[in-house]
Amino acid sequence: MAETMRFLARSREVSPVEPWRRIEATLATHGAWTSPERPQRWHVLFARRERPMLLPDGRYAIQRECLRHFLGDRRAAWVGRALLKANSLWPGAGLLPEVRLHDGEPRRDRGVTPGKPAYVAFQIGTPGPYQKASALYLSDDGEGLALSKTAMAPSADAMVRTEAGWLEAVAGIEPLAAQVPRLLGEGATAEGRRYLVASVAPSTRTTFAFTPAHARFLGALGRARLETGAFEDSPCARALGEHLERLRDVLPPARRAALDEAVADCHLWLSDYVGPLVMSQGDFAPWNMRVHGPEVFVFDWEYSSDGANPLGDVLHYLLMPRAVGAGRIGPRRVGEALRRAQAYARQTYPEWRWRAHTVSALALAYLLGVLLHYSLASGGFEPRHPVIAAYWRLIQQRSSWMAS
C-alpha cells in the first residue's frame, strides 16, 4: 500500500493505483453502477494518517457532503472542513496533496445519467489483514447514492462476505429493516476480491450520547435471535480461547501468562452465568451510526455475531470512544459504564437478574474480546495502540472495578 499511495504533503500528484483499480473492478463487476463521468482527480485529506480520504476535486459543497457520510467524529469533521475550505479559497497554494488517475485516457464530462454517480470519494481502511477500501457515490447535487466496500487483500474477503450476509439477515427483522443499509449488490471482482454495494444513511446527524433510541435498537436486535445459555458454552467464550491460542506464539511469556490469568478469571466469574446470548452488531460505536428522526441508522456489520455477550454492544458504545480519543479510561468512567449497562440489561431483559457481579464479569469478557481482536489485527500485542493500551490497563486493574 505504501508503494501505491505516496501521500506526501508537498506532492502535487499521487497515484492510488491499487486502491482505485479495486474500486474500478467493483464498479465494473456490479452492472447497476458505472464509473463517474467526472475527471478522476481528488484531494487527499488526512494524508499522513492510517485512513486517508480522497475527495473529488471540484465544489467545496460536494467535498463537505462526503465528510458528513465518512466521518462521525465532530472534531475530525471540523478539521476536515477547515482544511477543505482553505484549499478551496487558495487552490494554487497546494495545501492538500492531489491525486490523479494515471491509467488510460482521461474521461470527458459527458453529463450525468439520472441515478448514476457523478462523483466518487473513497477512504482506504486501516492497514492490516482486514483492510478494505470504501467508495461513496454521489449525485450531481451531492446526494449520497450508495457505498461500496472492497477487500484489499484475500484475508479481508471473509469480512466483506460476512457483512453482506448480516445486512440481509437484519433487513428481515421488521422493527430494524429501515434502520440498516439495504444490500444493493455483492460479488467478487475479476481478481477475486469480495465487494458489496449498499445504500447510505438517510441522515448525516451524529451523537455520542447513548439515548433511548440506541437502547431500543439494541433491544430489538438482541431479542431477534435470543438464546438462553451458559457463558461457558457460548461462541464468545470459545472465541476468547481461540484468539488467545492464535496469539500464543507472538506474545512474550509474561504477557501470555497475564492474559491466560485474565481469561481464566473471566471463565471463573461467569461459571454460573445462564442468561441471554444475543445477536450483536459487534462495532456499535457513534461513528458507525447516524441519527434519523427518533431512531438511529446503523451500518458497518462486518463484526456481527450470534450468541454474543448481551452487554457487549452497550459497553462498546460507552467505552470505545474514550479509548480511541484519549487512550485512558479511569475508574469513574468504568463505574458509570457498568451502571448504565446494568440499567440497560434490567430494562431490556427483565426476566433475568442482573447483579453487579454478573455485569462486571461480562464487562471483563467484553474487554478481553476486543483486546484479543485488535491484537490479532495488529499481528501481536501492540502496547502503543490506543485501544489495546486502554483496555489492557483496565484488565490489569480489574480488581479495582469488578464487583465481588
C-alpha positions as CSV (number, residue, x, y, z in Angstrom):
1,M,0.0,0.0,0.0
2,A,2.8,2.4,0.8
3,E,4.2,1.9,-2.7
4,T,1.0,2.7,-4.4
5,M,-0.1,5.6,-2.2
6,R,2.7,8.2,-2.0
7,F,0.9,10.6,0.4
8,L,3.5,13.3,0.7
9,A,2.3,16.7,1.9
10,R,4.3,18.6,-0.8
11,S,3.4,16.3,-3.7
12,R,1.1,17.7,-6.4
13,E,0.2,14.3,-7.8
14,V,-0.2,10.9,-6.1
15,S,-1.1,7.7,-7.8
16,P,-3.6,5.5,-5.9
17,V,-3.2,2.7,-8.5
18,E,-4.0,-0.3,-6.4
19,P,-7.0,1.0,-4.4
20,W,-8.5,2.7,-7.4
21,R,-8.2,-0.5,-9.5
22,R,-10.1,-2.3,-6.8
23,I,-12.8,0.3,-6.8
24,E,-13.0,0.3,-10.6
25,A,-13.2,-3.5,-10.5
26,T,-16.1,-3.3,-8.1
27,L,-18.0,-0.9,-10.4
28,A,-17.2,-2.9,-13.5
29,T,-18.5,-6.1,-11.9
30,H,-21.7,-4.7,-10.5
31,G,-23.7,-3.8,-13.5
32,A,-26.0,-1.3,-11.8
33,W,-23.2,1.2,-11.4
34,T,-20.8,2.8,-13.8
35,S,-17.7,4.9,-13.2
36,P,-18.4,8.6,-12.7
37,E,-18.1,10.7,-15.8
38,R,-16.3,13.5,-13.9
39,P,-12.5,13.7,-14.4
40,Q,-10.9,11.4,-11.9
41,R,-8.9,13.7,-9.7
42,W,-9.1,14.1,-5.9
43,H,-7.7,16.0,-3.0
44,V,-6.2,13.9,-0.2
45,L,-7.4,14.6,3.4
46,F,-5.5,13.2,6.4
47,A,-2.8,12.0,4.1
48,R,-0.3,11.1,6.8
49,R,-2.8,9.1,8.9
50,E,-3.7,5.5,8.7
51,R,-7.0,6.1,7.0
52,P,-6.5,8.7,4.2
53,M,-9.6,10.1,2.5
54,L,-9.8,11.0,-1.2
55,L,-12.4,13.6,-2.0
56,P,-13.3,14.6,-5.6
57,D,-11.7,17.8,-6.9
58,G,-14.3,20.4,-7.5
59,R,-17.0,22.1,-5.4
60,Y,-16.4,22.5,-1.8
61,A,-20.0,21.7,-1.1
62,I,-19.6,18.2,-2.6
63,Q,-16.4,17.6,-0.6
64,R,-18.1,18.7,2.6
65,E,-21.0,16.3,1.9
66,C,-18.5,13.5,1.6
67,L,-17.2,14.3,5.0
68,R,-20.6,14.0,6.5
69,H,-21.0,10.5,5.3
70,F,-17.5,9.3,6.1
71,L,-16.8,11.0,9.5
72,G,-18.9,10.6,12.6
73,D,-16.4,12.3,14.9
74,R,-17.3,16.0,15.1
75,R,-13.7,17.1,15.8
76,A,-12.3,15.3,12.9
77,A,-15.1,16.6,10.7
78,W,-14.4,20.2,11.8
79,V,-10.7,19.8,11.0
80,G,-11.5,18.3,7.6
81,R,-13.9,21.1,6.7
82,A,-11.4,23.7,7.7
83,L,-8.7,22.2,5.5
84,L,-11.0,21.8,2.5
85,K,-12.3,25.3,2.8
86,A,-8.8,26.7,3.0
87,N,-7.8,24.6,0.0
88,S,-10.9,25.9,-2.0
89,L,-10.1,29.5,-1.2
90,W,-6.4,29.2,-2.2
91,P,-6.4,26.4,-4.8
92,G,-2.9,27.2,-6.0
93,A,-1.3,27.0,-2.6
94,G,-1.0,23.2,-2.7
95,L,-2.4,22.9,0.9
96,L,-3.7,19.3,0.1
97,P,-1.9,16.7,-2.0
98,E,-3.6,15.9,-5.3
99,V,-4.4,12.5,-6.7
100,R,-4.8,11.8,-10.4
101,L,-5.6,8.6,-12.1
102,H,-2.7,8.0,-14.5
103,D,-4.0,4.9,-16.2
104,G,-5.9,5.1,-19.5
105,E,-7.4,8.1,-21.3
106,P,-9.0,10.8,-19.2
107,R,-12.8,10.8,-19.2
108,R,-14.7,13.7,-20.6
109,D,-17.6,15.2,-18.8
110,R,-20.4,13.9,-20.9
111,G,-23.2,14.8,-18.4
112,V,-24.7,12.6,-15.7
113,T,-27.3,10.0,-16.3
114,P,-30.1,10.2,-13.6
115,G,-29.5,7.8,-10.8
116,K,-25.9,7.3,-11.7
117,P,-23.0,8.6,-9.7
118,A,-21.5,12.0,-10.7
119,Y,-18.8,11.9,-8.0
120,V,-17.0,9.3,-6.1
121,A,-14.9,9.7,-2.9
122,F,-13.1,6.9,-1.2
123,Q,-11.3,6.1,2.0
124,I,-8.6,3.5,2.5
125,G,-9.1,1.5,5.7
126,T,-6.7,0.8,8.4
127,P,-3.7,-1.2,7.2
128,G,-3.7,-4.9,8.2
129,P,-5.3,-8.2,7.3
130,Y,-8.8,-6.7,7.4
131,Q,-8.1,-3.7,5.2
132,K,-10.9,-2.5,2.9
133,A,-11.5,0.4,0.5
134,S,-14.8,2.2,0.9
135,A,-16.2,4.3,-2.0
136,L,-19.0,6.8,-1.7
137,Y,-21.0,7.6,-4.8
138,L,-22.9,10.9,-5.0
139,S,-25.2,12.5,-7.5
140,D,-24.5,15.8,-9.2
141,D,-26.2,17.7,-6.4
142,G,-24.3,15.9,-3.7
143,E,-26.9,13.3,-2.7
144,G,-25.4,10.1,-1.4
145,L,-26.4,7.2,-3.7
146,A,-24.5,4.2,-2.4
147,L,-21.4,3.0,-0.6
148,S,-19.3,0.1,-1.7
149,K,-16.7,-1.8,0.2
150,T,-14.0,-3.8,-1.4
151,A,-11.5,-6.2,0.3
152,M,-7.9,-5.0,-0.2
153,A,-6.4,-8.5,0.5
154,P,-7.7,-12.1,0.5
155,S,-7.7,-12.1,4.3
156,A,-10.4,-9.3,4.2
157,D,-12.7,-11.2,1.8
158,A,-14.5,-13.1,4.5
159,M,-15.4,-9.9,6.4
160,V,-17.0,-8.4,3.3
161,R,-18.9,-11.6,2.6
162,T,-20.0,-11.7,6.3
163,E,-21.2,-8.1,6.3
164,A,-23.3,-8.8,3.2
165,G,-24.9,-11.7,4.9
166,W,-25.7,-9.8,8.1
167,L,-27.2,-6.9,6.1
168,E,-29.6,-9.4,4.5
169,A,-30.4,-11.0,7.9
170,V,-31.1,-7.8,9.8
171,A,-33.2,-6.5,6.9
172,G,-35.6,-9.3,7.7
173,I,-36.1,-8.1,11.3
174,E,-39.2,-5.9,10.9
175,P,-38.5,-3.3,13.6
176,L,-35.0,-2.7,12.2
177,A,-35.4,-3.0,8.4
178,A,-35.5,0.8,8.0
179,Q,-32.6,1.4,10.3
180,V,-29.9,-0.5,8.4
181,P,-28.4,-0.2,4.9
182,R,-30.1,-2.1,2.1
183,L,-27.8,-4.5,0.3
184,L,-27.8,-3.5,-3.4
185,G,-25.3,-6.0,-4.6
186,E,-22.3,-8.2,-3.8
187,G,-19.8,-10.4,-5.5
188,A,-16.2,-10.7,-6.5
189,T,-14.0,-8.6,-8.8
190,A,-12.1,-10.1,-11.6
191,E,-9.1,-10.7,-9.4
192,G,-11.3,-12.4,-6.8
193,R,-11.6,-9.7,-4.1
194,R,-15.0,-9.6,-2.5
195,Y,-17.1,-6.4,-2.6
196,L,-20.6,-5.2,-1.6
197,V,-22.7,-2.2,-2.5
198,A,-25.2,-0.8,0.0
199,S,-27.5,2.2,0.5
200,V,-26.2,5.1,2.5
201,A,-27.6,6.5,5.7
202,P,-30.6,8.8,5.2
203,S,-29.1,11.4,7.6
204,T,-25.7,12.7,8.5
205,R,-26.5,13.8,12.0
206,T,-24.4,12.2,14.8
207,T,-24.4,12.0,18.6
208,F,-22.1,10.5,21.2
209,A,-24.9,10.2,23.7
210,F,-26.4,6.7,24.5
211,T,-30.1,7.6,24.0
212,P,-33.3,5.6,24.3
213,A,-33.2,5.2,20.5
214,H,-29.9,3.3,20.9
215,A,-31.3,1.1,23.7
216,R,-34.4,0.3,21.5
217,F,-32.3,-0.7,18.6
218,L,-30.1,-3.0,20.6
219,G,-33.1,-4.4,22.4
220,A,-34.8,-5.3,19.2
221,L,-31.6,-6.7,17.8
222,G,-30.8,-8.7,20.9
223,R,-34.2,-10.3,21.1
224,A,-34.4,-11.1,17.4
225,R,-32.4,-14.3,17.8
226,L,-32.1,-14.6,21.6
227,E,-30.9,-17.8,23.1
228,T,-30.6,-18.8,26.7
229,G,-27.4,-20.5,27.6
230,A,-24.3,-20.7,29.7
231,F,-21.4,-18.4,29.1
232,E,-19.0,-21.4,29.1
233,D,-20.8,-22.9,26.1
234,S,-21.2,-19.6,24.2
235,P,-19.5,-18.6,20.9
236,C,-18.0,-15.5,22.7
237,A,-16.4,-17.7,25.3
238,R,-15.0,-20.1,22.7
239,A,-13.6,-17.1,20.8
240,L,-11.6,-15.9,23.8
241,G,-9.7,-19.2,23.9
242,E,-9.3,-19.5,20.1
243,H,-8.0,-15.9,19.7
244,L,-5.6,-16.3,22.6
245,E,-4.3,-19.6,21.1
246,R,-3.7,-17.9,17.8
247,L,-1.6,-15.2,19.5
248,R,0.3,-17.5,21.8
249,D,3.4,-17.7,19.6
250,V,3.8,-14.0,19.2
251,L,3.2,-13.0,22.8
252,P,6.1,-12.5,25.3
253,P,5.9,-15.2,28.1
254,A,5.0,-12.6,30.8
255,R,2.2,-11.1,28.6
256,R,0.9,-14.6,27.7
257,A,0.8,-15.6,31.4
258,A,-1.1,-12.4,32.3
259,L,-3.6,-12.9,29.6
260,D,-4.1,-16.6,30.5
261,E,-4.8,-15.5,34.1
262,A,-7.3,-12.8,33.0
263,V,-9.2,-15.2,30.7
264,A,-9.2,-17.8,33.5
265,D,-10.7,-15.2,35.9
266,C,-13.3,-14.4,33.3
267,H,-14.4,-18.0,33.0
268,L,-14.4,-18.4,36.8
269,W,-16.6,-15.4,37.5
270,L,-19.0,-16.3,34.7
271,S,-19.0,-20.1,35.5
272,D,-22.6,-19.8,36.9
273,Y,-23.9,-17.5,34.2
274,V,-27.0,-18.8,32.4
275,G,-28.8,-16.0,30.6
276,P,-29.3,-14.3,27.3
277,L,-26.9,-14.8,24.4
278,V,-27.8,-12.3,21.7
279,M,-27.3,-11.1,18.2
280,S,-24.6,-8.4,18.3
281,Q,-23.7,-5.6,15.8
282,G,-20.1,-6.0,17.0
283,D,-18.8,-2.4,16.5
284,F,-21.7,-0.4,18.0
285,A,-19.9,3.0,18.1
286,P,-21.0,6.5,17.4
287,W,-19.1,6.8,14.1
288,N,-21.0,3.7,12.8
289,M,-24.4,5.2,13.0
290,R,-26.4,8.3,12.3
291,V,-29.4,9.9,14.0
292,H,-32.5,9.7,11.8
293,G,-35.7,11.2,13.3
294,P,-36.5,9.5,16.6
295,E,-34.3,6.4,15.7
296,V,-30.7,5.6,14.8
297,F,-29.4,4.2,11.5
298,V,-26.6,1.7,12.0
299,F,-24.0,0.5,9.4
300,D,-20.7,-1.5,9.4
301,W,-21.9,-5.0,10.2
302,E,-18.7,-6.9,9.5
303,Y,-18.1,-7.9,13.1
304,S,-21.6,-9.1,13.9
305,S,-22.3,-12.4,15.6
306,D,-24.9,-14.6,17.2
307,G,-24.6,-16.0,20.7
308,A,-22.8,-12.8,21.8
309,N,-22.3,-11.1,25.2
310,P,-25.6,-9.3,25.9
311,L,-23.8,-6.2,27.2
312,G,-21.0,-6.1,24.6
313,D,-22.6,-3.5,22.3
314,V,-23.6,-1.2,25.1
315,L,-20.2,-1.3,26.7
316,H,-18.5,-0.7,23.3
317,Y,-20.6,2.4,22.8
318,L,-19.7,3.8,26.2
319,L,-16.0,2.9,26.3
320,M,-14.6,2.7,22.8
321,P,-14.8,6.5,22.0
322,R,-12.8,7.3,25.1
323,A,-10.2,4.6,24.3
324,V,-9.8,5.8,20.7
325,G,-9.7,9.5,21.7
326,A,-7.7,9.6,24.8
327,G,-6.4,6.1,25.4
328,R,-7.2,6.3,29.1
329,I,-10.3,5.2,30.9
330,G,-10.4,5.9,34.6
331,P,-12.3,4.1,37.4
332,R,-15.0,6.7,37.4
333,R,-15.8,6.2,33.7
334,V,-15.8,2.4,34.1
335,G,-18.1,2.6,37.0
336,E,-20.5,4.8,35.1
337,A,-20.4,2.5,32.1
338,L,-21.2,-0.5,34.3
339,R,-24.1,1.2,36.0
340,R,-25.6,2.2,32.6
341,A,-25.1,-1.3,31.2
342,Q,-26.8,-2.8,34.3
343,A,-29.8,-0.4,33.8
344,Y,-30.0,-1.3,30.1
345,A,-29.9,-5.0,31.0
346,R,-32.6,-4.7,33.6
347,Q,-34.9,-2.8,31.2
348,T,-34.2,-5.0,28.1
349,Y,-34.1,-8.4,29.8
350,P,-36.1,-8.1,33.0
351,E,-36.7,-11.8,33.2
352,W,-33.1,-12.3,34.4
353,R,-31.3,-11.0,37.5
354,W,-28.5,-8.5,36.8
355,R,-26.3,-8.4,39.8
356,A,-23.3,-6.1,39.8
357,H,-21.0,-9.1,39.9
358,T,-22.5,-10.5,36.7
359,V,-22.4,-7.2,34.9
360,S,-18.7,-6.5,35.7
361,A,-17.8,-10.1,34.8
362,L,-19.5,-9.6,31.4
363,A,-17.5,-6.3,31.1
364,L,-14.3,-8.2,31.6
365,A,-15.3,-10.7,28.8
366,Y,-16.0,-7.7,26.5
367,L,-12.7,-6.1,27.2
368,L,-10.8,-9.3,26.6
369,G,-12.6,-10.0,23.4
370,V,-11.8,-6.5,22.0
371,L,-8.2,-6.6,23.2
372,L,-7.6,-10.0,21.5
373,H,-9.3,-9.0,18.3
374,Y,-7.2,-5.8,18.0
375,S,-4.1,-7.8,18.8
376,L,-4.8,-10.3,16.0
377,A,-5.4,-7.5,13.6
378,S,-2.1,-5.9,14.6
379,G,-0.2,-9.2,14.3
380,G,0.6,-9.2,18.0
381,F,0.2,-7.3,21.3
382,E,1.0,-3.7,20.3
383,P,1.2,-1.6,23.5
384,R,1.2,1.7,21.6
385,H,-2.1,1.1,20.1
386,P,-4.6,3.3,22.0
387,V,-7.4,0.7,22.3
388,I,-5.0,-2.1,23.3
389,A,-3.3,0.1,25.8
390,A,-6.5,1.4,27.4
391,Y,-8.2,-2.0,27.5
392,W,-5.2,-3.8,28.8
393,R,-4.8,-1.3,31.6
394,L,-8.4,-1.9,32.6
395,I,-7.9,-5.7,32.5
396,Q,-4.8,-5.4,34.7
397,Q,-6.8,-3.2,37.2
398,R,-9.9,-5.4,37.2
399,S,-9.7,-5.9,41.0
400,S,-10.4,-2.2,41.4
401,W,-13.6,-2.0,39.4
402,M,-15.1,-5.5,39.4
403,A,-17.9,-6.2,41.9
404,S,-17.3,-9.0,44.3
